[in-house]
Amino acid sequence: MISFLEKTAGKAFFWALFLLSLFAFTGCSESGSDSDSTLPLSSPKSVQATPKDKSLSLQWTKVASAQGVDATYKVYVNDTPDVASAEESAGNLSIAGHNVSAIVSEFNGNPLENDKKYYVWVRAFFGSLGEGDFTATFGIPVPAAETPPAVYSTAGDKILWLQWEESPHAFSYDVAYSTTNGIVPSGTVTTKTVSTPYTVLNDLTNSTQYYIWVRASNTAGISDWQKIDSAAPSTPSVATSAPQIPIILSVTPGNKRLEVTWMADPSATYYELQYSDGTTSDSVDVIPEVGLVSKKITGIANGVSYAVKVIAHNSYNDGATTSSLERIGTPVQDAASINFDNIESVLGDAAGEFIFAEILPKSPIFVNGRDSDRLTRFKETALGNLFTDGTAWYVRDRYPEENIDFVLLNGGFIDNALTTGPITVGTLLGITKQENLEDTVTILTLNGADLKDLFTFMANIVHTGRGSAGTGAWGIVSEEVRYTIKYPHFTPEEIAANVELSRDDSELYYHGVIDDGSLTINGLPILDEQLYRIATTSWLAEGQEGYLILKSKGFNVVDTGVFFWQGVAEYIHDQKNITPYLDGRISIYGGVPLAGPQAPYNDPSYVFP
């Protein structure tokens, strides 16, 4: 395989890559020292601005000291993008470990206004040595999310479709359901987090009453629960009429793909999406969800016109169907190929910050326990989701014959944040740890029994919440996978009564297990004898980071020879604009309580199993 460096050209590129590696190193929580007198005076490479109610919460990684002088920081704010007229913010700057945070709550003597855009700059100062450049970001304060006004449900076979009125300022929604009634979720509760005002609950028991609650959340706060009347899935009966005629709302072209969107009819059992270029025809089946349905047809030819139609099916008259009118779509590659030799080559834009680290309040019990840092090593993050979902898109687009089920990566390769604004080739180089730059997309197969063992190993990876030694193996997965990791929960009283639990280096709460029934792929439990196709990296496929199961039990291995970060670059280049998102694919509960309001650890309404 030709190495990455051999594929690059020009001394300028090497120097740029070298500087990027230095910047990435300064953001790594495992570095032994911040001091390096050879570094120029600099300011934070990126600043995360999190919207709060009438304020902005800022976070960034400490910059290296210069000639033994540690940096101090000043924050400036303006309601225009003019740093010259910006005013210095007096808000609550604090440093903990490698992380710095600040609160911007006032401008011109007044609280920040919600729904108004503010520009913020951070600058590092090094005493008599001088100061670095301004690092810019922006944010729009928002009030806490409001309770969804109303929620509706539709029952099907072992399934409930849910839809609710969108909540103002909501970034995501928590959905809880239980067979126990209550004003708030109670009994044995299952929860999921979604970014849309609709979802579907799968694998339910027919004729069982389910109680359902929905609440909205954003970075400024979480709303109260909105409860709906109970609903019971039911065995399907003979439909009383044919499904409604589907109306295709849009056929959006992309590179070797068409994205077809239509409105679902709850009486439809499934949809058949047909497409033809006049010579060959094909179709895919789509299980409808509530509201809009979007399905991508991939692996088709650019510049060729395809006739597309949607056929709805249900059981009326032993299999009634209704068909939409045909729409024509022509896939097209609308931009030039990426020049990976040019680190300034623009891939797209980020609509928000994809954060890499944040300060976590220290545990009141373990003062050296969870205290800060590398989020991609112990929880679901938008940055991890970008890399896994981007890799999944790339493999399905370029290697559709592999028919992968999901993507598995590890959080240790992520070494920096993704800032708001333009994304370049150099941006991804700065995020990806240097030793992983030549890891290639590798596809392999595991049977279900071995796959369960793999997730058991992943749940047992040390979880300290600090990104410390051993946490780089933390698994990150694409959107098809859902699971919950359960950690032992110890109350302050239990810890006080047990000397072993009171030791800062105790391992008793660092390791978890997969919660029974929580692990699904595409909404279905893993079957021991079924074969699953997994896209990962050559690094993990070779058994690195402890993933020995991939090496010893994986078969039908295909190494694409494509650097995995370049696959993600292709995804960003195709999408043009990307937005940070969390969808609840990895849930965590239990463990030692944190300080502060991080749910569920200190949520008074949360009942630990």
Rosetta blueprint (number, residue, H / E / L):
1 M L
2 I L
3 S L
4 F H
5 L H
6 E H
7 K H
8 T L
9 A L
10 G L
11 K H
12 A H
13 F H
14 F H
15 W H
16 A H
17 L H
18 F H
19 L H
20 L H
21 S H
22 L H
23 F H
24 A H
25 F H
26 T H
27 G L
28 C L
29 S L
30 E L
31 S L
32 G L
33 S L
34 D L
35 S E
36 D L
37 S L
38 T L
39 L L
40 P L
41 L L
42 S L
43 S L
44 P L
45 K L
46 S L
47 V L
48 Q E
49 A E
50 T E
51 P E
52 K E
53 D L
54 K L
55 S E
56 L E
57 S E
58 L E
59 Q E
60 W E
61 T E
62 K L
63 V L
64 A L
65 S E
66 A E
67 Q L
68 G L
69 V E
70 D L
71 A L
72 T E
73 Y E
74 K E
75 V E
76 Y E
77 V E
78 N E
79 D L
80 T L
81 P L
82 D L
83 V H
84 A H
85 S H
86 A L
87 E E
88 E E
89 S L
90 A L
91 G L
92 N L
93 L L
94 S E
95 I E
96 A E
97 G L
98 H L
99 N E
100 V E
101 S E
102 A E
103 I E
104 V E
105 S L
106 E E
107 F E
108 N L
109 G L
110 N E
111 P E
112 L L
113 E L
114 N L
115 D L
116 K L
117 K L
118 Y E
119 Y E
120 V E
121 W E
122 V E
123 R E
124 A E
125 F E
126 F L
127 G H
128 S H
129 L H
130 G L
131 E E
132 G L
133 D L
134 F L
135 T E
136 A E
137 T E
138 F E
139 G E
140 I L
141 P L
142 V L
143 P L
144 A L
145 A L
146 E L
147 T L
148 P L
149 P L
150 A L
151 V E
152 Y E
153 S E
154 T E
155 A E
156 G E
157 D L
158 K L
159 I E
160 L E
161 W E
162 L E
163 Q E
164 W E
165 E L
166 E L
167 S L
168 P L
169 H L
170 A L
171 F L
172 S E
173 Y E
174 D E
175 V E
176 A E
177 Y E
178 S E
179 T L
180 T L
181 N L
182 G L
183 I L
184 V L
185 P L
186 S L
187 G L
188 T L
189 V L
190 T E
191 T E
192 K E
193 T E
194 V E
195 S L
196 T L
197 P L
198 Y E
199 T E
200 V E
201 L E
202 N L
203 D L
204 L L
205 T L
206 N L
207 S L
208 T L
209 Q L
210 Y E
211 Y E
212 I E
213 W E
214 V E
215 R E
216 A E
217 S E
218 N E
219 T L
220 A L
221 G E
222 I E
223 S L
224 D L
225 W L
226 Q E
227 K E
228 I E
229 D E
230 S E
231 A E
232 A L
233 P L
234 S L
235 T L
236 P L
237 S L
238 V L
239 A L
240 T L
241 S L
242 A L
243 P L
244 Q L
245 I L
246 P L
247 I L
248 I E
249 L E
250 S E
251 V E
252 T E
253 P E
254 G E
255 N L
256 K L
257 R E
258 L E
259 E E
260 V E
261 T E
262 W E
263 M E
264 A L
265 D L
266 P L
267 S L
268 A L
269 T L
270 Y E
271 Y E
272 E E
273 L E
274 Q E
275 Y E
276 S E
277 D L
278 G L
279 T L
280 T L
281 S E
282 D E
283 S E
284 V E
285 D E
286 V E
287 I L
288 P L
289 E L
290 V L
291 G L
292 L E
293 V E
294 S E
295 K E
296 K E
297 I E
298 T E
299 G L
300 I L
301 A L
302 N L
303 G L
304 V L
305 S L
306 Y E
307 A E
308 V E
309 K E
310 V E
311 I E
312 A E
313 H E
314 N L
315 S L
316 Y L
317 N L
318 D L
319 G L
320 A L
321 T E
322 T E
323 S E
324 S L
325 L L
326 E L
327 R E
328 I E
329 G E
330 T L
331 P L
332 V L
333 Q L
334 D L
335 A L
336 A L
337 S L
338 I L
339 N L
340 F L
341 D L
342 N L
343 I L
344 E L
345 S L
346 V E
347 L E
348 G E
349 D E
350 A E
351 A L
352 G L
353 E L
354 F E
355 I L
356 F L
357 A E
358 E E
359 I E
360 L L
361 P L
362 K L
363 S L
364 P L
365 I L
366 F L
367 V L
368 N L
369 G L
370 R L
371 D L
372 S E
373 D E
374 R E
375 L H
376 T H
377 R H
378 F L
379 K L
380 E L
381 T L
382 A H
383 L H
384 G H
385 N H
386 L H
387 F H
388 T H
389 D H
390 G H
391 T H
392 A H
393 W H
394 Y H
395 V H
396 R H
397 D H
398 R H
399 Y L
400 P H
401 E H
402 E H
403 N L
404 I L
405 D L
406 F E
407 V E
408 L E
409 L E
410 N E
411 G H
412 G H
413 F H
414 I E
415 D L
416 N L
417 A L
418 L E
419 T L
420 T L
421 G E
422 P E
423 I E
424 T E
425 V H
426 G H
427 T H
428 L H
429 L H
430 G H
431 I H
432 T E
433 K L
434 Q H
435 E H
436 N H
437 L L
438 E L
439 D L
440 T E
441 V E
442 T E
443 I E
444 L E
445 T E
446 L E
447 N E
448 G H
449 A H
450 D H
451 L H
452 K H
453 D H
454 L H
455 F H
456 T H
457 F H
458 M H
459 A H
460 N H
461 I L
462 V L
463 H L
464 T L
465 G L
466 R L
467 G L
468 S L
469 A L
470 G L
471 T L
472 G L
473 A L
474 W L
475 G E
476 I E
477 V E
478 S L
479 E L
480 E L
481 V E
482 R E
483 Y E
484 T E
485 I E
486 K E
487 Y E
488 P E
489 H E
490 F L
491 T L
492 P H
493 E H
494 E H
495 I H
496 A H
497 A L
498 N L
499 V L
500 E H
501 L H
502 S H
503 R L
504 D L
505 D L
506 S L
507 E L
508 L L
509 Y L
510 Y L
511 H L
512 G L
513 V E
514 I E
515 D L
516 D L
517 G L
518 S L
519 L L
520 T E
521 I E
522 N L
523 G L
524 L E
525 P E
526 I L
527 L L
528 D L
529 E L
530 Q L
531 L E
532 Y E
533 R E
534 I E
535 A E
536 T E
537 T E
538 S H
539 W H
540 L H
541 A H
542 E L
543 G L
544 Q H
545 E H
546 G H
547 Y L
548 L H
549 I H
550 L H
551 K H
552 S H
553 K H
554 G L
555 F E
556 N E
557 V E
558 V E
559 D E
560 T E
561 G E
562 V E
563 F E
564 F H
565 W H
566 Q H
567 G H
568 V H
569 A H
570 E H
571 Y H
572 I H
573 H H
574 D H
575 Q H
576 K L
577 N E
578 I E
579 T L
580 P L
581 Y L
582 L L
583 D L
584 G L
585 R L
586 I E
587 S E
588 I E
589 Y E
590 G E
591 G E
592 V L
593 P L
594 L L
595 A L
596 G L
597 P L
598 Q L
599 A L
600 P L
601 Y L
602 N L
603 D L
604 P L
605 S L
606 Y L
607 V L
608 F L
609 P L
